[in-house]
Amino acid sequence: MQEASIQSSRKLHAKYTPLVFAFYMSAIMAFLMSLIIVAANSGISDHYLNQVLHAYRIAMPAAFFCILVVRPLVMLLVKNTVKN
C-alpha cells in the first residue's frame, strides 16, 4: 500500500500532460529521424553513432518546440476528422 503512494507521489500533475507528451514524442521521433537521415546522407560508417548523436542534439530541442506549437492544430484537425 505504501509503495503505491510513493509511486503516485513521483508522478507529475495532469496539467503537465501536453509538455510530457511533447517531451517523449520529440525524444523518440528526433532520435529515429536522426538515425534515418544520417544513414541516408552519410551512410553507416565507423562514425555513424557519433554523427547520429550530433544530429540528435540539434533535432531534439527543435522537435520539442515544434510539437508544442503544432499540437493544438493537430488536436483540432483530429477533432474535426474523427467522429465522437
PyMOL CGO cylinders between C-alpha atoms (Angstrom):
from pymol import cmd
from pymol.cgo import CYLINDER

trace = [
    CYLINDER, 0.00, 0.00, 0.00, 2.75, 2.43, 0.92, 0.3, 1, 1, 1, 1, 1, 1,
    CYLINDER, 2.75, 2.43, 0.92, 4.65, 1.59, -2.28, 0.3, 1, 1, 1, 1, 1, 1,
    CYLINDER, 4.65, 1.59, -2.28, 1.66, 2.68, -4.38, 0.3, 1, 1, 1, 1, 1, 1,
    CYLINDER, 1.66, 2.68, -4.38, 1.52, 6.06, -2.63, 0.3, 1, 1, 1, 1, 1, 1,
    CYLINDER, 1.52, 6.06, -2.63, 5.26, 6.58, -3.18, 0.3, 1, 1, 1, 1, 1, 1,
    CYLINDER, 5.26, 6.58, -3.18, 4.92, 5.81, -6.89, 0.3, 1, 1, 1, 1, 1, 1,
    CYLINDER, 4.92, 5.81, -6.89, 1.95, 8.13, -7.32, 0.3, 1, 1, 1, 1, 1, 1,
    CYLINDER, 1.95, 8.13, -7.32, 3.76, 10.95, -5.50, 0.3, 1, 1, 1, 1, 1, 1,
    CYLINDER, 3.76, 10.95, -5.50, 6.53, 10.76, -8.13, 0.3, 1, 1, 1, 1, 1, 1,
    CYLINDER, 6.53, 10.76, -8.13, 4.10, 11.42, -10.97, 0.3, 1, 1, 1, 1, 1, 1,
    CYLINDER, 4.10, 11.42, -10.97, 3.52, 14.87, -12.40, 0.3, 1, 1, 1, 1, 1, 1,
    CYLINDER, 3.52, 14.87, -12.40, 0.18, 16.63, -12.19, 0.3, 1, 1, 1, 1, 1, 1,
    CYLINDER, 0.18, 16.63, -12.19, -2.16, 16.08, -15.14, 0.3, 1, 1, 1, 1, 1, 1,
    CYLINDER, -2.16, 16.08, -15.14, -1.82, 19.73, -16.19, 0.3, 1, 1, 1, 1, 1, 1,
    CYLINDER, -1.82, 19.73, -16.19, 1.68, 18.88, -17.46, 0.3, 1, 1, 1, 1, 1, 1,
    CYLINDER, 1.68, 18.88, -17.46, 0.34, 16.27, -19.91, 0.3, 1, 1, 1, 1, 1, 1,
    CYLINDER, 0.34, 16.27, -19.91, 0.99, 18.37, -23.06, 0.3, 1, 1, 1, 1, 1, 1,
    CYLINDER, 0.99, 18.37, -23.06, 4.59, 19.04, -22.00, 0.3, 1, 1, 1, 1, 1, 1,
    CYLINDER, 4.59, 19.04, -22.00, 5.28, 15.42, -21.09, 0.3, 1, 1, 1, 1, 1, 1,
    CYLINDER, 5.28, 15.42, -21.09, 3.71, 14.26, -24.35, 0.3, 1, 1, 1, 1, 1, 1,
    CYLINDER, 3.71, 14.26, -24.35, 5.83, 16.73, -26.34, 0.3, 1, 1, 1, 1, 1, 1,
    CYLINDER, 5.83, 16.73, -26.34, 8.99, 15.67, -24.49, 0.3, 1, 1, 1, 1, 1, 1,
    CYLINDER, 8.99, 15.67, -24.49, 8.54, 11.93, -25.06, 0.3, 1, 1, 1, 1, 1, 1,
    CYLINDER, 8.54, 11.93, -25.06, 7.31, 12.33, -28.63, 0.3, 1, 1, 1, 1, 1, 1,
    CYLINDER, 7.31, 12.33, -28.63, 10.17, 14.64, -29.59, 0.3, 1, 1, 1, 1, 1, 1,
    CYLINDER, 10.17, 14.64, -29.59, 12.78, 12.49, -27.87, 0.3, 1, 1, 1, 1, 1, 1,
    CYLINDER, 12.78, 12.49, -27.87, 11.69, 9.34, -29.69, 0.3, 1, 1, 1, 1, 1, 1,
    CYLINDER, 11.69, 9.34, -29.69, 10.94, 10.87, -33.09, 0.3, 1, 1, 1, 1, 1, 1,
    CYLINDER, 10.94, 10.87, -33.09, 14.07, 13.04, -33.21, 0.3, 1, 1, 1, 1, 1, 1,
    CYLINDER, 14.07, 13.04, -33.21, 16.24, 10.02, -32.42, 0.3, 1, 1, 1, 1, 1, 1,
    CYLINDER, 16.24, 10.02, -32.42, 14.57, 7.83, -35.04, 0.3, 1, 1, 1, 1, 1, 1,
    CYLINDER, 14.57, 7.83, -35.04, 14.75, 10.58, -37.66, 0.3, 1, 1, 1, 1, 1, 1,
    CYLINDER, 14.75, 10.58, -37.66, 18.41, 11.24, -36.81, 0.3, 1, 1, 1, 1, 1, 1,
    CYLINDER, 18.41, 11.24, -36.81, 19.18, 7.56, -37.35, 0.3, 1, 1, 1, 1, 1, 1,
    CYLINDER, 19.18, 7.56, -37.35, 17.44, 7.55, -40.73, 0.3, 1, 1, 1, 1, 1, 1,
    CYLINDER, 17.44, 7.55, -40.73, 18.66, 10.90, -42.05, 0.3, 1, 1, 1, 1, 1, 1,
    CYLINDER, 18.66, 10.90, -42.05, 22.30, 10.34, -41.10, 0.3, 1, 1, 1, 1, 1, 1,
    CYLINDER, 22.30, 10.34, -41.10, 22.21, 6.90, -42.74, 0.3, 1, 1, 1, 1, 1, 1,
    CYLINDER, 22.21, 6.90, -42.74, 20.62, 8.35, -45.88, 0.3, 1, 1, 1, 1, 1, 1,
    CYLINDER, 20.62, 8.35, -45.88, 23.04, 11.28, -46.13, 0.3, 1, 1, 1, 1, 1, 1,
    CYLINDER, 23.04, 11.28, -46.13, 26.32, 9.77, -44.95, 0.3, 1, 1, 1, 1, 1, 1,
    CYLINDER, 26.32, 9.77, -44.95, 25.79, 6.05, -44.92, 0.3, 1, 1, 1, 1, 1, 1,
    CYLINDER, 25.79, 6.05, -44.92, 26.57, 3.80, -41.99, 0.3, 1, 1, 1, 1, 1, 1,
    CYLINDER, 26.57, 3.80, -41.99, 30.26, 4.19, -41.25, 0.3, 1, 1, 1, 1, 1, 1,
    CYLINDER, 30.26, 4.19, -41.25, 32.56, 3.93, -38.24, 0.3, 1, 1, 1, 1, 1, 1,
    CYLINDER, 32.56, 3.93, -38.24, 31.41, 7.36, -37.05, 0.3, 1, 1, 1, 1, 1, 1,
    CYLINDER, 31.41, 7.36, -37.05, 27.71, 6.71, -37.61, 0.3, 1, 1, 1, 1, 1, 1,
    CYLINDER, 27.71, 6.71, -37.61, 26.67, 6.76, -33.95, 0.3, 1, 1, 1, 1, 1, 1,
    CYLINDER, 26.67, 6.76, -33.95, 28.65, 9.96, -33.27, 0.3, 1, 1, 1, 1, 1, 1,
    CYLINDER, 28.65, 9.96, -33.27, 27.01, 11.61, -36.26, 0.3, 1, 1, 1, 1, 1, 1,
    CYLINDER, 27.01, 11.61, -36.26, 23.57, 10.47, -35.08, 0.3, 1, 1, 1, 1, 1, 1,
    CYLINDER, 23.57, 10.47, -35.08, 24.15, 11.85, -31.58, 0.3, 1, 1, 1, 1, 1, 1,
    CYLINDER, 24.15, 11.85, -31.58, 25.35, 15.15, -33.02, 0.3, 1, 1, 1, 1, 1, 1,
    CYLINDER, 25.35, 15.15, -33.02, 22.24, 15.41, -35.20, 0.3, 1, 1, 1, 1, 1, 1,
    CYLINDER, 22.24, 15.41, -35.20, 20.06, 14.40, -32.25, 0.3, 1, 1, 1, 1, 1, 1,
    CYLINDER, 20.06, 14.40, -32.25, 21.42, 17.24, -30.07, 0.3, 1, 1, 1, 1, 1, 1,
    CYLINDER, 21.42, 17.24, -30.07, 20.14, 19.66, -32.68, 0.3, 1, 1, 1, 1, 1, 1,
    CYLINDER, 20.14, 19.66, -32.68, 16.94, 17.83, -33.61, 0.3, 1, 1, 1, 1, 1, 1,
    CYLINDER, 16.94, 17.83, -33.61, 15.53, 17.06, -30.16, 0.3, 1, 1, 1, 1, 1, 1,
    CYLINDER, 15.53, 17.06, -30.16, 15.06, 20.64, -28.88, 0.3, 1, 1, 1, 1, 1, 1,
    CYLINDER, 15.06, 20.64, -28.88, 13.74, 21.72, -32.29, 0.3, 1, 1, 1, 1, 1, 1,
    CYLINDER, 13.74, 21.72, -32.29, 11.27, 18.82, -32.34, 0.3, 1, 1, 1, 1, 1, 1,
    CYLINDER, 11.27, 18.82, -32.34, 10.16, 19.57, -28.77, 0.3, 1, 1, 1, 1, 1, 1,
    CYLINDER, 10.16, 19.57, -28.77, 9.25, 23.17, -29.53, 0.3, 1, 1, 1, 1, 1, 1,
    CYLINDER, 9.25, 23.17, -29.53, 7.68, 22.25, -32.87, 0.3, 1, 1, 1, 1, 1, 1,
    CYLINDER, 7.68, 22.25, -32.87, 5.44, 19.70, -31.17, 0.3, 1, 1, 1, 1, 1, 1,
    CYLINDER, 5.44, 19.70, -31.17, 4.41, 22.24, -28.54, 0.3, 1, 1, 1, 1, 1, 1,
    CYLINDER, 4.41, 22.24, -28.54, 3.44, 24.69, -31.30, 0.3, 1, 1, 1, 1, 1, 1,
    CYLINDER, 3.44, 24.69, -31.30, 1.79, 22.20, -33.67, 0.3, 1, 1, 1, 1, 1, 1,
    CYLINDER, 1.79, 22.20, -33.67, -0.04, 20.03, -31.11, 0.3, 1, 1, 1, 1, 1, 1,
    CYLINDER, -0.04, 20.03, -31.11, -3.10, 22.33, -30.74, 0.3, 1, 1, 1, 1, 1, 1,
    CYLINDER, -3.10, 22.33, -30.74, -3.56, 22.41, -34.51, 0.3, 1, 1, 1, 1, 1, 1,
    CYLINDER, -3.56, 22.41, -34.51, -3.24, 18.64, -34.76, 0.3, 1, 1, 1, 1, 1, 1,
    CYLINDER, -3.24, 18.64, -34.76, -5.75, 18.15, -31.94, 0.3, 1, 1, 1, 1, 1, 1,
    CYLINDER, -5.75, 18.15, -31.94, -8.20, 20.41, -33.79, 0.3, 1, 1, 1, 1, 1, 1,
    CYLINDER, -8.20, 20.41, -33.79, -7.68, 18.52, -37.06, 0.3, 1, 1, 1, 1, 1, 1,
    CYLINDER, -7.68, 18.52, -37.06, -8.23, 15.19, -35.29, 0.3, 1, 1, 1, 1, 1, 1,
    CYLINDER, -8.23, 15.19, -35.29, -11.37, 16.52, -33.60, 0.3, 1, 1, 1, 1, 1, 1,
    CYLINDER, -11.37, 16.52, -33.60, -12.74, 17.63, -36.99, 0.3, 1, 1, 1, 1, 1, 1,
    CYLINDER, -12.74, 17.63, -36.99, -11.80, 14.32, -38.63, 0.3, 1, 1, 1, 1, 1, 1,
    CYLINDER, -11.80, 14.32, -38.63, -12.84, 11.69, -36.09, 0.3, 1, 1, 1, 1, 1, 1,
    CYLINDER, -12.84, 11.69, -36.09, -16.42, 11.00, -35.04, 0.3, 1, 1, 1, 1, 1, 1,
    CYLINDER, -16.42, 11.00, -35.04, -17.20, 11.12, -31.31, 0.3, 1, 1, 1, 1, 1, 1,
]
cmd.load_cgo(trace, "trace")
